Amino acid sequence: MWVPILIYGFTLAILFVAHIIAAANGFDLIFIIIASMITIQTLFAGLILHLLKGNAKHARFPVIGLGAALGWAYADMQFSWSILFWVLLVMIIQYGTEKGLKYNKHAQRDNG
């Protein structure tokens, strides 16, 4: 149960540190690539946990904080209403992911 969450968290932490290092050293292209990876990982947290054989529902509440952090970063670390956009976006994607996975189960065979 914890392994997918730890893998997700460790990967996000490594990317976060790497993007700070890239920004501090003026590696603009690397910074953009890593920031894009962080954005994708944040937007699709539930799906990524599912692909790591975890439970997508475990991302339900953390995505709110991750979305706020992502919005804060995209708002140049200043309060802005655009932060709310990112929070709502990750919540909508998380909700859609959970619903999509709920209805994407295979029918079970019976022995009859």
Stockholm file with secondary structure:
# STOCKHOLM 1.0

chainA/1-112         MWVPILIYGFTLAILFVAHIIAAANGFDLIFIIIASMITIQTLFAGLILHLLKGNAKHARFPVIGLGAALGWAYADMQFSWSILFWVLLVMIIQYGTEKGLKYNKHAQRDNG
#=GR chainA/1-112 SS CHHHHHHHHHHHHHHHHHHHHHHHTTCHHHHHHHHHHHHHHHHTHHHHHHHTTSCGGGGTTHHHHHHHHHHHHHTTTSCCTHHHHHHHHHHHHHHHHHHHHHTCCCCCCCCC
#=GC SS_cons         CHHHHHHHHHHHHHHHHHHHHHHHTTCHHHHHHHHHHHHHHHHTHHHHHHHTTSCGGGGTTHHHHHHHHHHHHHTTTSCCTHHHHHHHHHHHHHHHHHHHHHTCCCCCCCCC
//
